[in-house]
Amino acid sequence: MNEHTDVVVIGGGYAGVMAANRLTQRDDVRVTLINPRPDFVHRVRLHQLVGGTDAAVVAYQEVLGDGVRLLTDTVTRIDAAGRGVELASGATVGYDYLIYAVGSGSADPGVPGAAEFAHPLGTFEEAERLRPALDAAPATAVVTVVGAGPTGIETAAELAEQGRSVTLVCGGVLGPYLHPRGRRSVAKRLAGLGVTVLDGPDTKVTAVTSEAVRLGGGRVLPSDVTIWTVGFGVPDLALRSGLSTDALGRLLTDETLTSVDDARIIAAGDSAAPSDLPLRMSCQAAIPMGARAADTVLSRIAGEQPETLNQSFAAQCISLGRADGIFQFANRSDVAVWFSIDGRLGAKMKETVCKGIIKHLADEADKPGGYRLHRMGGGSTRRQLLETKQNQTPTPAELAA
């Protein structure tokens, strides 16, 4: 009889590290974390890496428990039938349970010229490539940031604060998640930094060249450096491994985060699609999902029924340079409300959140099982969506009729 349960965690981001740390509660569980990079990427600081105000990496020794084996390699295929993962190095690692936490990256822009001439900003490597391109551009160079979600807003503000000439092309609404009151605050701050904000239906980018960005309304914007922050994509590892995914490639799971194909595979973070109703891609979702995924594995090892997803949201925080920011409050169903905190206090709150993320991971490494935020009750919206989905799904008898 096997004296140990081997758990492999694929992906060393927010969800993967939380899950790996939490699994070490049991002495009879051996945890291997597989990640392509030797350091933890603090992804919410990538815009600071581009601006030169933070390295956006943390040593794994600071966030990963001593009981977790770190393997720096890339998983190329999951062999679910054989319970093993194949690595780029040629090795194979077996598992009893697998946690799939491969995260997300930049989406395929699907716009002529964007892949060739625009700089994506979804991963650490992309940020590292963008930094020298900005350094090589003269101070008077025109920088165009495409996409007005948190990454686009933060990048535009960070560069404008350094004196860069920045245009933010929204392709629609500035900060779609924000409450109108919060959106006005962000627009005011960006204007104060000198950022030109282009929003509305005619601001969707239709083409990118080495010197310009073309908009749907026919307008052509000169651009020396174009930064692309529109949307996220996920690795195709699950799809390549023959596992069921949603249209974007996220692993399909039930509400315990267990793969619909295999009870030994559990997903967490941006690459998971529980009940085909994925949560907002964010560290705010990833860390609790990592804890939930670990709890699911530990419950199965103990012969207990895993608890279901009970995700709660609180806010979205956006930095607007080093001295300003906004903390946009939301209800538990992740809908922005009228109340937000901006200005210097907003910046301090955002910084507190960034530091708090690392502290959550480090605390779980020191005292596995101590994290409890994933047990906070979520809003009613998800339950309603699940009920609607169940009512719309035909029964086997209906399908056979």
MARMAR-376618 format. One line per field, with one value per residue (C-alpha): residue number from 1; residue in one letter; chain; x negated, z, y. Coordinates in nm, 2 decimals, decimal comma. Example, Ala and Ser with C-alpha at 12.3 -4.5 7.8 and 13.67 -1.06 7.14 Angstrom:
! residues 2
nr: c(1_2);
rest: c(A_S);
kette: c(A_A);
u: c(-1,23_-1,37);
w: c(0,78_0,71);
v: c(-0,45_-0,11);
//
This chain:
! residues 401
nr: c(1_2_3_4_5_6_7_8_9_10_11_12_13_14_15_16_17_18_19_20_21_22_23_24_25_26_27_28_29_30_31_32_33_34_35_36_37_38_39_40_41_42_43_44_45_46_47_48_49_50_51_52_53_54_55_56_57_58_59_60_61_62_63_64_65_66_67_68_69_70_71_72_73_74_75_76_77_78_79_80_81_82_83_84_85_86_87_88_89_90_91_92_93_94_95_96_97_98_99_100_101_102_103_104_105_106_107_108_109_110_111_112_113_114_115_116_117_118_119_120_121_122_123_124_125_126_127_128_129_130_131_132_133_134_135_136_137_138_139_140_141_142_143_144_145_146_147_148_149_150_151_152_153_154_155_156_157_158_159_160_161_162_163_164_165_166_167_168_169_170_171_172_173_174_175_176_177_178_179_180_181_182_183_184_185_186_187_188_189_190_191_192_193_194_195_196_197_198_199_200_201_202_203_204_205_206_207_208_209_210_211_212_213_214_215_216_217_218_219_220_221_222_223_224_225_226_227_228_229_230_231_232_233_234_235_236_237_238_239_240_241_242_243_244_245_246_247_248_249_250_251_252_253_254_255_256_257_258_259_260_261_262_263_264_265_266_267_268_269_270_271_272_273_274_275_276_277_278_279_280_281_282_283_284_285_286_287_288_289_290_291_292_293_294_295_296_297_298_299_300_301_302_303_304_305_306_307_308_309_310_311_312_313_314_315_316_317_318_319_320_321_322_323_324_325_326_327_328_329_330_331_332_333_334_335_336_337_338_339_340_341_342_343_344_345_346_347_348_349_350_351_352_353_354_355_356_357_358_359_360_361_362_363_364_365_366_367_368_369_370_371_372_373_374_375_376_377_378_379_380_381_382_383_384_385_386_387_388_389_390_391_392_393_394_395_396_397_398_399_400_401);
rest: c(M_N_E_H_T_D_V_V_V_I_G_G_G_Y_A_G_V_M_A_A_N_R_L_T_Q_R_D_D_V_R_V_T_L_I_N_P_R_P_D_F_V_H_R_V_R_L_H_Q_L_V_G_G_T_D_A_A_V_V_A_Y_Q_E_V_L_G_D_G_V_R_L_L_T_D_T_V_T_R_I_D_A_A_G_R_G_V_E_L_A_S_G_A_T_V_G_Y_D_Y_L_I_Y_A_V_G_S_G_S_A_D_P_G_V_P_G_A_A_E_F_A_H_P_L_G_T_F_E_E_A_E_R_L_R_P_A_L_D_A_A_P_A_T_A_V_V_T_V_V_G_A_G_P_T_G_I_E_T_A_A_E_L_A_E_Q_G_R_S_V_T_L_V_C_G_G_V_L_G_P_Y_L_H_P_R_G_R_R_S_V_A_K_R_L_A_G_L_G_V_T_V_L_D_G_P_D_T_K_V_T_A_V_T_S_E_A_V_R_L_G_G_G_R_V_L_P_S_D_V_T_I_W_T_V_G_F_G_V_P_D_L_A_L_R_S_G_L_S_T_D_A_L_G_R_L_L_T_D_E_T_L_T_S_V_D_D_A_R_I_I_A_A_G_D_S_A_A_P_S_D_L_P_L_R_M_S_C_Q_A_A_I_P_M_G_A_R_A_A_D_T_V_L_S_R_I_A_G_E_Q_P_E_T_L_N_Q_S_F_A_A_Q_C_I_S_L_G_R_A_D_G_I_F_Q_F_A_N_R_S_D_V_A_V_W_F_S_I_D_G_R_L_G_A_K_M_K_E_T_V_C_K_G_I_I_K_H_L_A_D_E_A_D_K_P_G_G_Y_R_L_H_R_M_G_G_G_S_T_R_R_Q_L_L_E_T_K_Q_N_Q_T_P_T_P_A_E_L_A_A);
kette: c(A_A_A_A_A_A_A_A_A_A_A_A_A_A_A_A_A_A_A_A_A_A_A_A_A_A_A_A_A_A_A_A_A_A_A_A_A_A_A_A_A_A_A_A_A_A_A_A_A_A_A_A_A_A_A_A_A_A_A_A_A_A_A_A_A_A_A_A_A_A_A_A_A_A_A_A_A_A_A_A_A_A_A_A_A_A_A_A_A_A_A_A_A_A_A_A_A_A_A_A_A_A_A_A_A_A_A_A_A_A_A_A_A_A_A_A_A_A_A_A_A_A_A_A_A_A_A_A_A_A_A_A_A_A_A_A_A_A_A_A_A_A_A_A_A_A_A_A_A_A_A_A_A_A_A_A_A_A_A_A_A_A_A_A_A_A_A_A_A_A_A_A_A_A_A_A_A_A_A_A_A_A_A_A_A_A_A_A_A_A_A_A_A_A_A_A_A_A_A_A_A_A_A_A_A_A_A_A_A_A_A_A_A_A_A_A_A_A_A_A_A_A_A_A_A_A_A_A_A_A_A_A_A_A_A_A_A_A_A_A_A_A_A_A_A_A_A_A_A_A_A_A_A_A_A_A_A_A_A_A_A_A_A_A_A_A_A_A_A_A_A_A_A_A_A_A_A_A_A_A_A_A_A_A_A_A_A_A_A_A_A_A_A_A_A_A_A_A_A_A_A_A_A_A_A_A_A_A_A_A_A_A_A_A_A_A_A_A_A_A_A_A_A_A_A_A_A_A_A_A_A_A_A_A_A_A_A_A_A_A_A_A_A_A_A_A_A_A_A_A_A_A_A_A_A_A_A_A_A_A_A_A_A_A_A_A_A_A_A_A_A_A_A_A_A_A_A_A_A_A_A_A_A_A_A_A_A_A_A_A_A_A_A_A_A_A_A_A_A_A_A);
u: c(0,00_-0,13_-0,23_-0,21_0,02_-0,16_-0,01_-0,15_-0,06_-0,11_-0,17_-0,34_-0,13_0,12_0,35_0,08_-0,13_0,17_0,28_-0,07_-0,12_0,22_0,16_-0,13_0,11_0,09_-0,25_-0,16_-0,11_-0,41_-0,37_-0,56_-0,51_-0,61_-0,67_-0,87_-1,03_-1,26_-1,10_-0,74_-0,60_-0,39_-0,18_0,02_-0,31_-0,39_-0,31_-0,56_-0,82_-0,76_-0,79_-1,10_-0,95_-0,94_-1,10_-0,76_-0,93_-0,96_-1,19_-0,99_-1,17_-0,95_-0,61_-0,65_-0,65_-0,95_-0,75_-0,69_-0,93_-0,98_-1,06_-1,16_-1,03_-0,73_-0,45_-0,39_-0,12_0,10_0,15_0,47_0,50_0,15_0,16_-0,15_-0,27_-0,53_-0,79_-0,98_-1,30_-1,19_-1,11_-0,77_-0,63_-0,36_-0,07_0,22_0,39_0,32_0,40_0,42_0,32_0,15_0,29_0,34_0,15_0,20_0,48_0,43_0,51_0,68_0,61_0,39_0,04_0,10_-0,10_-0,39_-0,40_-0,23_-0,39_-0,16_-0,17_-0,02_-0,33_-0,66_-0,85_-0,64_-0,70_-1,07_-1,07_-0,87_-1,10_-1,40_-1,17_-1,06_-1,41_-1,52_-1,25_-1,32_-1,14_-0,92_-0,80_-0,43_-0,31_0,03_0,18_0,46_0,72_0,88_0,90_0,69_0,36_0,41_0,51_0,22_-0,04_0,08_0,07_-0,27_-0,43_-0,26_-0,38_-0,73_-0,67_-0,58_-0,33_-0,06_0,27_0,51_0,74_1,03_1,21_1,53_1,57_1,29_1,26_1,57_1,58_1,59_1,90_1,97_1,86_1,53_1,48_1,51_1,24_1,00_1,07_0,99_0,66_0,55_0,63_0,42_0,13_0,16_0,30_0,52_0,82_1,01_1,33_1,65_1,77_1,53_1,22_1,18_0,84_0,87_0,50_0,15_-0,16_-0,52_-0,43_-0,05_0,27_0,59_0,93_1,27_1,39_1,11_0,88_0,51_0,30_-0,08_-0,24_-0,61_-0,55_-0,22_-0,13_0,15_0,35_0,67_0,80_0,64_0,59_0,50_0,25_0,38_0,23_0,57_0,70_0,38_0,41_0,76_0,94_1,27_1,24_1,46_1,44_1,14_0,95_1,01_1,05_1,41_1,49_1,78_1,84_1,57_1,32_1,29_1,25_1,56_1,34_1,13_1,19_0,81_0,77_0,87_0,83_0,79_0,73_0,76_0,74_1,05_1,41_1,63_1,97_1,87_1,93_1,57_1,49_1,33_0,96_0,78_0,56_0,87_1,03_0,71_0,59_0,92_0,97_0,62_0,73_1,05_0,87_0,64_0,93_1,10_0,79_0,75_1,12_1,09_0,78_0,98_1,27_1,50_1,73_1,55_1,73_1,84_1,72_1,83_1,65_1,68_1,55_1,49_1,34_1,11_0,81_0,62_0,30_0,28_-0,09_-0,28_-0,09_0,27_0,51_0,87_1,02_1,35_1,58_1,82_2,09_2,03_2,15_1,86_2,07_1,92_2,11_2,11_1,85_1,48_1,17_0,94_0,64_0,34_0,55_0,65_0,29_0,20_0,48_0,37_0,02_0,15_0,33_0,02_-0,18_0,11_0,11_-0,24_-0,16_0,13_-0,09_-0,38_-0,14_0,00_-0,35_-0,43_-0,09_0,08_0,46_0,46_0,61_0,99_1,11_1,23_1,49_1,66_2,01_2,04_2,33_2,66_2,57_2,37_2,64_2,90_2,68_2,63_3,00_3,07_2,81_2,94_3,30_3,18_2,97_3,17_3,20_3,08_3,44_3,50_3,18_3,30_3,65);
w: c(0,00_-0,09_0,23_0,06_-0,17_-0,45_-0,57_-0,86_-0,90_-1,25_-1,23_-0,96_-0,97_-0,71_-0,73_-0,76_-0,47_-0,24_-0,33_-0,29_0,05_0,18_0,08_0,32_0,61_0,59_0,64_0,41_0,11_-0,11_-0,31_-0,63_-0,79_-1,15_-1,30_-1,60_-1,40_-1,10_-0,93_-0,84_-1,07_-0,88_-1,18_-1,05_-1,06_-1,42_-1,51_-1,25_-1,42_-1,74_-1,57_-1,37_-1,02_-0,93_-1,04_-1,02_-0,89_-0,55_-0,45_-0,40_-0,07_0,05_-0,05_-0,08_0,21_0,29_0,23_-0,14_-0,40_-0,67_-1,02_-1,28_-1,60_-1,84_-1,86_-2,23_-2,18_-1,91_-1,93_-1,74_-1,80_-1,68_-1,40_-1,51_-1,67_-1,95_-1,92_-2,18_-2,03_-2,13_-1,78_-1,66_-1,31_-1,17_-0,95_-0,75_-0,78_-1,01_-0,96_-1,29_-1,22_-1,54_-1,52_-1,82_-2,06_-2,35_-2,59_-2,96_-3,07_-3,39_-3,54_-3,85_-3,75_-3,38_-3,33_-3,53_-3,42_-3,07_-2,74_-2,53_-2,16_-2,01_-1,89_-1,72_-2,03_-2,24_-1,98_-1,99_-2,37_-2,35_-2,11_-2,34_-2,62_-2,41_-2,29_-2,65_-2,75_-2,70_-2,43_-2,69_-2,84_-2,86_-2,66_-2,74_-2,49_-2,63_-2,38_-2,09_-1,83_-1,51_-1,70_-1,96_-1,72_-1,48_-1,76_-1,91_-1,58_-1,48_-1,81_-1,81_-1,46_-1,59_-1,85_-2,14_-2,40_-2,37_-2,55_-2,40_-2,66_-2,48_-2,77_-2,58_-2,22_-1,99_-1,70_-1,79_-1,44_-1,26_-1,13_-1,33_-1,02_-1,00_-1,38_-1,36_-1,09_-1,30_-1,61_-1,40_-1,27_-1,62_-1,76_-1,48_-1,58_-1,94_-2,08_-2,39_-2,34_-2,65_-2,57_-2,74_-3,02_-3,28_-3,08_-3,16_-3,32_-3,67_-3,76_-3,62_-3,81_-3,69_-3,68_-3,62_-3,49_-3,70_-3,53_-3,65_-3,71_-3,97_-3,75_-3,76_-3,45_-3,48_-3,24_-3,18_-2,92_-2,91_-2,60_-2,62_-2,31_-2,45_-2,31_-2,17_-2,31_-2,14_-2,23_-2,44_-2,22_-2,12_-2,47_-2,60_-2,33_-2,44_-2,14_-2,17_-2,19_-2,25_-2,57_-2,43_-2,33_-1,96_-1,79_-1,73_-1,38_-1,14_-0,84_-0,63_-0,91_-1,01_-1,39_-1,55_-1,71_-1,42_-1,04_-0,99_-1,17_-1,00_-1,14_-0,99_-1,10_-1,45_-1,63_-1,45_-1,57_-1,29_-1,43_-1,75_-1,55_-1,49_-1,24_-1,32_-1,40_-1,11_-0,81_-0,60_-0,75_-0,79_-0,43_-0,28_-0,57_-0,50_-0,14_-0,25_-0,49_-0,22_0,02_-0,25_-0,28_0,10_0,13_-0,12_0,05_0,38_0,21_0,26_0,03_-0,10_-0,04_-0,34_-0,46_-0,25_-0,40_-0,26_-0,41_-0,25_-0,49_-0,78_-0,71_-0,97_-0,93_-1,12_-1,09_-0,76_-0,58_-0,68_-0,72_-0,68_-0,46_-0,63_-0,39_-0,51_-0,38_-0,31_-0,66_-0,80_-0,93_-0,86_-0,63_-0,60_-0,32_-0,40_-0,24_-0,47_-0,45_-0,22_0,01_-0,29_-0,38_-0,03_-0,03_-0,36_-0,22_0,09_-0,13_-0,33_-0,02_0,14_-0,15_-0,08_0,29_0,24_0,05_0,30_0,59_0,44_0,38_0,75_0,88_0,62_0,66_0,81_0,51_0,54_0,30_0,05_0,31_0,30_0,15_-0,20_-0,35_-0,48_-0,85_-0,90_-0,74_-0,97_-1,28_-1,18_-1,14_-1,47_-1,64_-1,48_-1,59_-1,95_-1,97_-2,13_-1,93_-2,08_-2,15_-2,34_-2,54_-2,63_-2,73);
v: c(0,00_0,34_0,53_0,87_1,06_1,24_1,56_1,76_2,12_2,27_2,64_2,85_3,16_3,28_2,97_2,72_2,84_2,87_2,52_2,37_2,53_2,42_2,06_2,03_2,01_1,64_1,47_1,19_1,42_1,48_1,80_1,88_2,23_2,25_2,60_2,72_3,00_2,98_3,28_3,37_3,64_3,90_3,96_4,26_4,45_4,39_4,75_4,86_4,63_4,81_5,15_5,05_5,09_4,72_4,39_4,21_3,89_3,73_3,45_3,12_3,09_3,37_3,23_2,85_2,61_2,40_2,09_2,17_2,04_2,30_2,17_2,43_2,28_2,30_2,05_1,95_1,69_1,55_1,17_1,14_0,76_0,70_0,96_1,14_1,46_1,48_1,76_1,96_1,82_1,47_1,35_1,22_1,29_1,07_1,18_1,05_1,39_1,68_2,05_2,24_2,60_2,71_3,07_3,30_3,52_3,75_3,66_3,64_4,00_3,89_4,24_4,28_4,39_4,36_4,04_4,19_4,55_4,57_4,47_4,24_4,27_3,96_3,77_3,85_3,77_4,01_4,28_4,22_4,26_4,58_4,75_4,78_4,89_5,18_5,26_5,28_5,52_5,89_6,07_6,24_5,91_5,86_5,56_5,41_5,17_4,96_4,83_5,01_4,74_4,75_4,66_4,92_5,19_5,11_5,10_5,43_5,60_5,46_5,57_5,91_5,98_5,94_6,21_5,99_6,10_5,84_5,77_5,52_5,36_5,21_5,03_5,11_5,22_5,33_5,07_4,86_4,71_5,04_5,22_5,54_5,74_5,55_5,58_5,96_5,96_5,75_5,97_6,28_6,14_6,02_6,37_6,52_6,30_6,41_6,08_6,12_5,89_5,78_5,59_5,52_5,28_5,42_5,34_4,97_4,91_4,77_4,76_4,82_4,92_5,00_5,37_5,39_5,25_5,26_5,29_5,17_5,52_5,56_5,77_5,70_5,76_5,80_5,55_5,49_5,22_5,03_4,83_4,57_4,48_4,36_4,03_3,72_3,38_3,05_2,78_2,50_2,23_2,09_2,08_1,92_1,66_1,56_1,71_1,90_2,27_2,58_2,78_2,97_2,66_2,67_2,33_2,24_2,14_2,10_2,33_2,14_2,24_1,88_1,81_1,68_1,40_1,28_1,30_1,30_1,64_1,96_2,31_2,66_3,01_3,17_2,83_2,69_2,70_2,57_2,47_2,65_2,97_3,10_3,36_3,69_3,64_3,80_3,71_3,79_3,48_3,27_3,26_3,14_2,90_2,76_2,70_2,54_2,31_2,20_2,14_1,93_1,71_1,68_1,59_1,31_1,17_1,17_1,00_1,30_1,49_1,81_2,14_2,34_2,68_2,97_3,26_3,61_3,93_4,26_4,52_4,60_4,82_5,01_5,20_5,54_5,60_5,58_5,85_5,78_5,50_5,38_5,11_5,03_4,84_4,57_4,35_3,98_3,90_4,11_4,40_4,75_4,97_5,35_5,37_5,39_5,54_5,73_5,96_5,90_5,68_5,47_5,43_5,32_5,07_4,92_4,89_4,72_4,47_4,40_4,33_4,15_3,90_3,79_3,78_3,55_3,30_3,33_3,28_2,97_2,84_2,89_2,76_2,55_2,56_2,90_3,08_3,10_3,38_3,11_3,02_3,36_3,35_3,46_3,65_3,51_3,57_3,26_3,04_3,20_3,14_2,78_2,72_2,89_2,68_2,36_2,44_2,50_2,18_1,90_1,58_1,24_1,15_1,48_1,42_1,07_1,18);
//
